[in-house]
Amino acid sequence: MNDNTYSTKYALIYTGLVALVLLAPLFYYFTYMKHIHSIQNELFLKEKSLLIVKAMQDYNQAEEYFEYPRYKTFTSGLYDESFKPIFSLLDYNLKYFKDGYHLDDNNAYIIVKLPHRRYFGAKYLIVKNTISFATVYEKVLMILFAIVIFVFILSVFFLRSFAKPFQKMNKQLDNFIKDSMHEINTPLSIINVNIDLYNRKNEENKYMQRMKAATKVLSNIYDDMDYLIKHERLEYKKHEIDIKEFLKERVEYFSEVAKMKNIIINTKLSECKIVYMNDKQLQRLIDNNISNAIKYSYENSTIDITLYMQDDRCHLSFKDYGVGIKKTEKIFSRYYREDTAKGGFGIGLNIVKSIINEDNIDLEIESIPKKGTLFLYIFPANFNK
């Protein structure tokens, strides 16, 4: 994960937490604003009821008929003591029958008690309108949005500011590792070449074999580190690989390492067609499994490597007879080592996990402590070309 992605991710998390904390006061603010809006609407309806009453007061009894006031923003009506309409423009069934202001969902109305038999025999004047809280919702959402944006920008700014020293340190560390890897590779290559030249001119001896095996173990660690550094920046192009021949080469490569513990690597390799994969990634998968099988096997034991086709899918298994694994769910975590006495950096299986996830390769693990472990890789059906 790069620095920008990291800061953005945690800024979003922090902003979300702040937004959740602010929900309670915003809810109370929203409730308060609704109450204020309702009071304003009550005053509005009271004002309009006074207009209607005034219009009835101004009515001249000598006139032939009274033209009841009509308005676009509200409706009204005159009712008797039993709340039966004498004249009404309302299309709403009253829910409350007590004088005063009433609110029923979005329906708001006020019941005004009139003097007895003064206005066309009416006892009550009811004035109603539809109240909308859209402006309140809009205002609260705008406040929440403004706070979220403000907190997010501040979070990103501060996270990136705080991260700068660590970014600088990480960059220096990355450069140091890259330079160290380059410096390690040169003497490692020289050692390997000179051991091969010595073995050609002299008889084999156990000391040179141990040196050769040790350099191969170191080379495998080097390759893991190199892949870990470069895999996010490089594109690993896929091509056709004869996995059977590829396996033979890698088994041969690790044969001297296995001899150090007097371990025999048994292979049963059937034809598995051609797989379409990057050779460096396939090598990391195979090398780490063979290396781990040797590392965690008991001395004078065996390792079984099997390649076969089943259900039109290529199956590759590595079985050792060693210490086994207690917590199989943790072994793919970077830097996790179940047995620190065995050495290593705990990155090999983490690399393998990233590769099989990328290529949709299934993995099954069977392990019994102190008896051994089986890693079975099942390549997808369309993996074969």
CORMOPE-V545475 format. One record per residue. N is the residue number from 0. RES is the residue in three letters. SS is DSSP state (helix for helix, strand for strand, loop for the rest). OMEGA is omega in whole degrees, 0 to 359 (NA if undefined). BURIAL is + if it has 24 or more other C-alpha atoms within 12 Angstrom, else -. Layout:
N;RES;SS;OMEGA;BURIAL
N;RES;SS;OMEGA;BURIAL
This chain:
0;MET;loop;181;-
1;ASN;loop;187;-
2;ASP;helix;180;-
3;ASN;helix;178;-
4;THR;helix;180;-
5;TYR;helix;182;-
6;SER;helix;179;+
7;THR;helix;181;-
8;LYS;helix;184;-
9;TYR;helix;173;+
10;ALA;helix;178;+
11;LEU;helix;179;+
12;ILE;helix;180;-
13;TYR;helix;179;+
14;THR;helix;178;+
15;GLY;helix;179;-
16;LEU;helix;178;-
17;VAL;helix;180;+
18;ALA;helix;179;+
19;LEU;helix;179;-
20;VAL;helix;183;-
21;LEU;helix;183;-
22;LEU;helix;181;-
23;ALA;helix;179;-
24;PRO;helix;178;-
25;LEU;helix;178;+
26;PHE;helix;178;-
27;TYR;helix;177;-
28;TYR;helix;179;-
29;PHE;helix;179;+
30;THR;helix;179;-
31;TYR;helix;181;-
32;MET;helix;176;-
33;LYS;helix;180;+
34;HIS;helix;179;-
35;ILE;helix;180;-
36;HIS;helix;179;+
37;SER;helix;178;+
38;ILE;helix;178;-
39;GLN;helix;179;-
40;ASN;helix;177;+
41;GLU;helix;178;+
42;LEU;helix;178;-
43;PHE;helix;181;+
44;LEU;helix;177;+
45;LYS;helix;178;+
46;GLU;helix;181;-
47;LYS;helix;178;+
48;SER;helix;177;+
49;LEU;helix;177;+
50;LEU;helix;180;-
51;ILE;helix;179;+
52;VAL;helix;179;+
53;LYS;helix;179;-
54;ALA;helix;179;-
55;MET;helix;178;+
56;GLN;helix;182;-
57;ASP;loop;183;-
58;TYR;loop;179;-
59;ASN;loop;183;-
60;GLN;loop;181;-
61;ALA;loop;179;-
62;GLU;loop;185;-
63;GLU;loop;180;-
64;TYR;loop;180;-
65;PHE;loop;178;-
66;GLU;loop;184;-
67;TYR;loop;182;+
68;PRO;loop;177;+
69;ARG;loop;182;-
70;TYR;loop;180;-
71;LYS;loop;187;-
72;THR;loop;179;-
73;PHE;loop;177;+
74;THR;strand;183;+
75;SER;strand;179;+
76;GLY;strand;178;+
77;LEU;strand;185;+
78;TYR;strand;179;+
79;ASP;loop;184;+
80;GLU;loop;181;-
81;SER;loop;182;-
82;PHE;loop;172;+
83;LYS;loop;186;-
84;PRO;strand;169;+
85;ILE;strand;169;-
86;PHE;strand;184;+
87;SER;strand;174;+
88;LEU;loop;183;+
89;LEU;loop;174;+
90;ASP;loop;187;-
91;TYR;loop;177;-
92;ASN;loop;183;-
93;LEU;loop;178;+
94;LYS;loop;180;-
95;TYR;loop;186;-
96;PHE;loop;178;-
97;LYS;loop;182;-
98;ASP;loop;184;-
99;GLY;strand;183;-
100;TYR;strand;182;+
101;HIS;strand;180;+
102;LEU;strand;180;+
103;ASP;strand;187;-
104;ASP;loop;180;-
105;ASN;loop;178;-
106;ASN;strand;179;+
107;ALA;strand;178;+
108;TYR;strand;179;+
109;ILE;strand;179;+
110;ILE;strand;181;+
111;VAL;strand;180;+
112;LYS;strand;184;+
113;LEU;loop;175;+
114;PRO;loop;186;-
115;HIS;loop;174;-
116;ARG;loop;181;-
117;ARG;loop;184;-
118;TYR;strand;175;+
119;PHE;loop;178;+
120;GLY;loop;182;-
121;ALA;strand;178;+
122;LYS;loop;184;+
123;TYR;strand;169;+
124;LEU;strand;179;+
125;ILE;strand;179;+
126;VAL;strand;186;+
127;LYS;strand;169;+
128;ASN;strand;177;+
129;THR;strand;181;+
130;ILE;loop;180;+
131;SER;loop;178;-
132;PHE;loop;182;+
133;ALA;helix;181;-
134;THR;helix;179;-
135;VAL;helix;177;+
136;TYR;helix;182;-
137;GLU;helix;182;-
138;LYS;helix;180;-
139;VAL;helix;179;+
140;LEU;helix;178;-
141;MET;helix;177;-
142;ILE;helix;179;-
143;LEU;helix;180;+
144;PHE;helix;181;-
145;ALA;helix;179;-
146;ILE;helix;181;+
147;VAL;helix;180;+
148;ILE;helix;181;-
149;PHE;helix;180;-
150;VAL;helix;180;+
151;PHE;helix;180;+
152;ILE;helix;178;-
153;LEU;helix;181;-
154;SER;helix;179;+
155;VAL;helix;182;+
156;PHE;helix;183;-
157;PHE;helix;179;-
158;LEU;helix;179;+
159;ARG;helix;178;+
160;SER;helix;179;-
161;PHE;helix;184;-
162;ALA;helix;185;-
163;LYS;helix;178;-
164;PRO;helix;180;-
165;PHE;helix;176;-
166;GLN;helix;179;-
167;LYS;helix;179;-
168;MET;helix;179;-
169;ASN;helix;179;-
170;LYS;helix;178;-
171;GLN;helix;179;-
172;LEU;helix;178;-
173;ASP;helix;179;-
174;ASN;helix;178;-
175;PHE;helix;180;-
176;ILE;helix;179;-
177;LYS;helix;179;-
178;ASP;helix;180;-
179;SER;helix;179;-
180;MET;helix;179;+
181;HIS;helix;181;-
182;GLU;helix;180;-
183;ILE;helix;186;-
184;ASN;helix;183;+
185;THR;helix;179;-
186;PRO;helix;178;-
187;LEU;helix;178;+
188;SER;helix;180;-
189;ILE;helix;179;-
190;ILE;helix;180;-
191;ASN;helix;181;+
192;VAL;helix;182;-
193;ASN;helix;176;-
194;ILE;helix;179;+
195;ASP;helix;179;-
196;LEU;helix;179;-
197;TYR;helix;181;-
198;ASN;helix;179;-
199;ARG;helix;185;-
200;LYS;helix;184;-
201;ASN;loop;178;-
202;GLU;loop;180;-
203;GLU;loop;174;-
204;ASN;loop;188;-
205;LYS;helix;181;-
206;TYR;helix;178;-
207;MET;helix;177;+
208;GLN;helix;179;+
209;ARG;helix;178;-
210;MET;helix;180;+
211;LYS;helix;179;+
212;ALA;helix;180;+
213;ALA;helix;179;+
214;THR;helix;178;+
215;LYS;helix;175;+
216;VAL;helix;178;+
217;LEU;helix;178;+
218;SER;helix;179;+
219;ASN;helix;177;+
220;ILE;helix;179;+
221;TYR;helix;181;+
222;ASP;helix;177;+
223;ASP;helix;180;+
224;MET;helix;180;+
225;ASP;helix;179;+
226;TYR;helix;181;+
227;LEU;helix;181;+
228;ILE;helix;191;-
229;LYS;helix;193;-
230;HIS;loop;180;-
231;GLU;loop;183;-
232;ARG;loop;183;-
233;LEU;loop;174;-
234;GLU;loop;182;-
235;TYR;loop;183;-
236;LYS;loop;182;-
237;LYS;loop;175;-
238;HIS;strand;184;-
239;GLU;strand;180;-
240;ILE;strand;172;+
241;ASP;strand;188;+
242;ILE;helix;180;+
243;LYS;helix;179;+
244;GLU;helix;179;-
245;PHE;helix;179;+
246;LEU;helix;180;+
247;LYS;helix;180;+
248;GLU;helix;182;-
249;ARG;helix;176;+
250;VAL;helix;178;+
251;GLU;helix;181;-
252;TYR;helix;184;+
253;PHE;helix;183;+
254;SER;helix;180;+
255;GLU;helix;177;+
256;VAL;helix;179;+
257;ALA;helix;181;+
258;LYS;helix;180;+
259;MET;loop;179;+
260;LYS;loop;180;+
261;ASN;loop;180;-
262;ILE;loop;178;+
263;ILE;strand;177;+
264;ILE;strand;178;+
265;ASN;strand;179;+
266;THR;strand;174;+
267;LYS;strand;190;-
268;LEU;strand;175;+
269;SER;loop;178;-
270;GLU;loop;183;+
271;CYS;loop;180;+
272;LYS;loop;181;+
273;ILE;strand;176;+
274;VAL;strand;181;+
275;TYR;strand;188;+
276;MET;strand;175;+
277;ASN;loop;185;+
278;ASP;helix;179;+
279;LYS;helix;179;+
280;GLN;helix;177;+
281;LEU;helix;178;+
282;GLN;helix;178;+
283;ARG;helix;179;+
284;LEU;helix;184;+
285;ILE;helix;184;+
286;ASP;helix;181;+
287;ASN;helix;178;+
288;ASN;helix;178;+
289;ILE;helix;181;+
290;SER;helix;179;+
291;ASN;helix;179;+
292;ALA;helix;178;+
293;ILE;helix;184;+
294;LYS;helix;187;+
295;TYR;loop;175;+
296;SER;strand;173;+
297;TYR;loop;176;+
298;GLU;loop;179;-
299;ASN;loop;178;-
300;SER;loop;181;+
301;THR;strand;173;+
302;ILE;strand;181;+
303;ASP;strand;176;+
304;ILE;strand;186;+
305;THR;strand;177;+
306;LEU;strand;182;+
307;TYR;strand;177;+
308;MET;strand;176;+
309;GLN;strand;182;-
310;ASP;loop;179;-
311;ASP;loop;178;-
312;ARG;strand;181;+
313;CYS;strand;180;+
314;HIS;strand;179;+
315;LEU;strand;183;+
316;SER;strand;176;+
317;PHE;strand;181;+
318;LYS;strand;176;+
319;ASP;strand;179;+
320;TYR;loop;186;+
321;GLY;strand;190;+
322;VAL;loop;181;+
323;GLY;loop;183;+
324;ILE;loop;179;+
325;LYS;loop;184;-
326;LYS;loop;183;-
327;THR;loop;182;-
328;GLU;loop;184;-
329;LYS;loop;190;-
330;ILE;loop;181;+
331;PHE;loop;177;+
332;SER;loop;182;-
333;ARG;loop;178;-
334;TYR;loop;177;-
335;TYR;loop;176;-
336;ARG;loop;182;+
337;GLU;loop;179;+
338;ASP;loop;183;-
339;THR;helix;180;-
340;ALA;helix;182;-
341;LYS;helix;180;-
342;GLY;loop;182;-
343;GLY;loop;183;+
344;PHE;loop;180;+
345;GLY;loop;181;+
346;ILE;loop;185;+
347;GLY;helix;182;+
348;LEU;helix;174;+
349;ASN;helix;176;+
350;ILE;helix;179;+
351;VAL;helix;181;+
352;LYS;helix;180;+
353;SER;helix;181;+
354;ILE;helix;182;+
355;ILE;helix;175;+
356;ASN;helix;181;-
357;GLU;helix;184;-
358;ASP;loop;177;+
359;ASN;loop;177;-
360;ILE;loop;179;+
361;ASP;strand;179;+
362;LEU;strand;174;+
363;GLU;strand;182;-
364;ILE;strand;173;+
365;GLU;strand;183;+
366;SER;strand;175;+
367;ILE;strand;180;-
368;PRO;loop;178;-
369;LYS;loop;178;-
370;LYS;loop;177;-
371;GLY;strand;185;+
372;THR;strand;175;+
373;LEU;strand;172;+
374;PHE;strand;180;+
375;LEU;strand;179;+
376;TYR;strand;181;+
377;ILE;strand;182;+
378;PHE;loop;179;+
379;PRO;loop;183;+
380;ALA;helix;181;-
381;ASN;helix;180;-
382;PHE;helix;181;+
383;ASN;strand;180;+
384;LYS;loop;NA;-
